[in-house]
Amino acid sequence: MFGAQMITPRGEIWGDIVLTKDYFSFISYGQKTPEDLTYANCKDDILEKRTVIYKWNEIEELFKKKFSNLYIAVDIFTIYKKNKTFNLTTLEKADRFFKLIDQIKQENSKMLNCDIIANPVDTFKARSYLLNWKENEMSNMEFLLLVNKFSGRSFNDMA
């Protein structure tokens, strides 16, 4: 279990991420983010109870991203073309999260289609997006969306 913030355009929701062999879930209990984990650029806490559950075969991509200039967050992209952003709050928790994700993926065939991107810069270079764009194999819009995604921008964080 990982204490985390779900980042939304309206604000942050504090809760717990639970990972099992079958699903990813986030459960909030309507509590404020602990004072020692509050960031300068955070909006107000949203004090509501909420549960988000995704089966592993519903997740296309887990993407490590920066939050407050540290790689402590994860974007989850689903097969339903939705995404959620979670701030894991510390580098140690983010590292533990991605190690556990790797372990679950090795043991779980349901995650075979889930792409795990723990190093966005290296992945961007390895996938030759720049070359594809230069050779007109993708549009300007597609390329700019990828640049923003791999540089850490999020649809859920308006900062």
Buried (B, 14 or more C-beta within 10 A) or exposed (E): EBBBBBBBEEBBBBBEBEBEEEBBBBBBEEEEBEEEBBBEEBBEBBEEEBEBEBBBBBBBBBBBBBBEEBBBBBBBBBBEEEBBBBBBBBEEBBBEBBEEBEEBBEEBEBBEEBEBBBEBEEBBEEEEBEEBBEEEEBEEEEBEEBBEBBEBBBBBBEE
